[in-house]
Amino acid sequence: MTKKNQIFAGIEGGHNEFENAKVLLQSIPYDGTSTWGKGADEGFGAFLDAAQNMEIYDIETNSEVYQEGVHIIDPILEDASPEAVFEAVYQNTQQHLDTDKFLTFFGGEHSISIGIIKAFYERHPDITILQLDAHTDLRPHYHGSPYNHACAVYDASQNANLIQVGIRSMDSSELEYLDRDKCYFAEDMYGHTDWMEDSLSKITDKVYITLDLDVFDPSIMPATGTPEPGGMQWNPMIQYLRKVFEQKNVLGFDIVELAPIEGLTAPQFLAAKLYYKMLSYKFASS
């Protein structure tokens, strides 16, 4: 029997059974390449615990999206090497793309997204990868591997339409891979909303979202491995995400880099609420 804490929002029922659920949720608790703060391997448990304590009616969309069904599938526990993790995630995502369900993933650190993204752009060559992040993550290799968290979207930049939002930290070695016309720096976004429509105009109809929680300002999301000052606040983020879901066909998403802080529950509640908001927007728009 599935443990209650492995049921999304703690609500049992047939809606969560695989054959009924419209959403698959998979944990990939890998934290092998993070280079400063550790703990992202503990994120999923904290996220599920917080989700049990949400009020499940979404005011914006006048919906209770949990009823669409969220089936939690077995986690990917491979951790032998960054290369082994990439291969396991890539093959797993290919298989789940055949289900025609809405695929969602929860990290772990951001390197887990590389295999997911590759499977998506191979299946949908016209897809946009929308990266919401504090860091560009465009290094071809880091610490001897192309599957490091600092390389999270390099492969996407070479093989798909990559849009980067919320960026406020990078290494100079990444400049040659940066497309400035498709990168929205946090400093330029502050106090403005025109960036939203401008970025939307560059996103193709199909989109996959990879969201590193350090895109948020550490005042509301301190529980990440590499918090950066000057990040996004909650309301502009959900305003933007709603536009993306309303105007584009979002095929899936991941949320990564939640590293819980003992005694501080607000960050995991933000992550749970964010996940629920994104599902609410998806099914309100479908």
N, C-alpha and C positions, 0 to 999 in steps of 0.2 A: 504493500500500500504506500502511496506517495505521502511523505510527511507533509504536515500542514505548511511548514515553512518552505516547502518546495512547490506550493500552489500560489500562483500570482494573486496578490491582494488578499490571500488567505481565504478565498471564497471557493468552497468546493462545489462541484456540479458537473454535469455532462458537457457543459460548454467548453471545459478545459481538455476534454478527451481529444486525442490526435485527430480523429476523423471529423470532429465537429469544429475544432478551433480554426480560426482564420489566421492566427498569428503563432509563429514558433519563436521561442526565446531560448537562447543558448548561452551558457556561461563559458568563457575561455579564460580561466584565472591564471594566466601566465604572467610572471613578473621577473623574467630572467635577464632582460637587457636594460632595465631602468637604471639610471646612472646617479640618482640622488636619493630622493625619498622612496622608500619601499612600502609595500602594503596593498598594492592594487590586486593582489591575489585574494585578498579578503573582501573585496568590494561587493561581490555578488550577494553574499550572505547578508551584509548590512543593507543593501538595496532591497532585498526581499523582505527583511524585517520591517523596514520603513514602509514598504508598499502595503503591508498588512494594516498600517495605521492611517492610511489615506482615507479621506471621504471620497467615495467613488463616483459621485455626481460631478460632472464637469460643467461649470456655469456657462462658459463661452459657447460650447457646442450643444448645450442642453441634451447631454447624452451620458450614458454609463457604458463606456466602451468595453469594460471587462466582459460584458455579455457576448461580445464577438468571439471570445475564447482565446486564451493565451496558454498554449501548451509548452511546458518547460521540457526541453529535450536533454539528453545526457550531456554533461559538460565534456569539453576536450581537455584532458588532463596531461597531454604530452608536454614534457618539459626538458627533454634530453639536450636539446640545442635549439638555437633560433631557427636553423634550417629545418629541423624535424617538426617544430611547431608550425612553421609556414606550410609545410607539405600536408600535415594533418588538417590544418584549417582549410586549406585550398581544396583538398579532396572532399572534405565534409561539406563545404559550401556548395560545391558542384552537385553533390547528391541531393541536398535539400532544395536547390533551385528547381529540381524536377517535381517537387510537391505542389508547386503553384500556390504556396502559402506565403504570407507576408513574413519575411525573415528579419529577425532582430537578434542582436548579439550584445553581450555585456562583458567587458574586460575585467581584469587584466589591463596590461599596459598597451600602448598604441601599436606595437609591432603586430599584435593579433589581427589588425585590420588589413595587412598587406595581402594575405591569402584570400580573404573575403572579397576585397576589391578586385583582385585579378579574376576570380571566378565570375563576378558580376560583369566586368567589362568584356570578358570573353563571350559571355552569353548575350550581352547587349552592347554591341560595338558603338552604338550611338549614345551611350550613357554619359551623364555628367557625374563626377565625384565632387560632392560639396563637403569641404573640410571646414569644420568649425573648431578653432584651435588657437592657442597662444603662440605656437611655434610652427615654422614652415615645414619642418620634418622632410627636407628635400635632399638629404645627404645620400649619395649612391651607396656608400659603405660607412659604417661606424663601428669602431672596436672590432674590426675584422669581419664584419658580416653585413650583407645587404638587407638583413631581416631584423635590424635593430630598431628600437622605437624612434630613433632620430631619422630613420629612413622610411617612415610610415607611408608617405605619399609620393616618394620619388618614382616608383614604378608607375603609379597612376599618372604622374606628370608626363611620362613618356608615351603612355598608351591610351589615355582618355582625356576628356575635357575636364580639367581640374580647376575648381573655383575655391579660393582660400579666403576665409572670413575670420576676422578677430585677431589677426597676426600682430604680434608685438615683440617677438624675439626670434633671432636667427643668427647663423654663422655666416661670415663673408664667403665661405666656400660654396654656399648654396645660391649665391646671386646668379650664377650662370644658368641655373635651372628655374629661376623665378620668372614667371610671366606677370609683370606688374599690372597689366591691364585686367588680370583676373585675380588679383590679390587685393584684399581690402584690409588695410592696416587699421588697428584699433584707434590710433591717434587721429586718423582721417574720418573715422566713423563717429567719433564723440560729438554729441550735440546735433547730429544730422540724421536724416532718414533717407536721403536720396540714394545712398549706397544700396539700399534694399532693392529698389526698382532697377538700378543699374546692374547689379549682380544677377537679378532674375532674368534680365534680357540676355545674359550670356550662358544661361543654363538651358540645356536641351530638355525636351519633354520628359525623358526618363532620367531619374536621378537617384543616386545612392548617397546617404548622408553618413559621414564619419565624424563623430562629435567627441572631442577630447574635453573633459570637464574643466581643464585649465583655461578654456576659452572664457569662462566666467571670472569676474574679479575675485581675488582671494578673500575679499570682505564677505562674500556670500558662499564661496567655495574654496576653503583653505585646504581641504582634504584631497590634495593631488600631489604627485611626486615632484613637480616643478612649477609651483605657483608663480605667476607673473603679475605684477601690479598693472592697473589700467585696463582690466578686462571688462567684458560685457555684463550688464545687469539683467535681471530676470525678465522684466517686461519688454525691453527691446528684443530680447532673444525669442520670446514666444510670439511676439508680433511678427517677426521675420519668419519663423518656422511656419506659422499659420499661412503666410503668403506662399511659401514654397509648396506646402501640401495642397493648397487650393489651386495653384496655377500649374503645378507640375505633377507628373506621375512618379511618386516616390516608391521605389521598388523594395527598399529595405534600409536599415540603419544600424549603426553600432554606437554604443556609449562606452567610453574607456577612461581609465586612470582615476577611478575612485579609490583612494587609499584612506580608509576610515581612521579617524582620530578618536581614541578612547575617551568616552565621556562627552563627546560632541556629536549629537544626532542630526543636526540641521543639514549637513552636507548630503548624507544619504537620503534624507527626505526630499531634498531638492532633486537628486538624481531620480528617485522614484516618481516624483511629480512630473518631472521632465519627460520621462518615458511614457507616462500615462497621457500627458498632453499630446505627445507626438502621435500616439495611437488614436487619440480622440480626433485630432486633425485629419489623420489618414482616413478614418472610416466616416467622418462627417463629410469628407470631400469625395468619397467614392460612390 
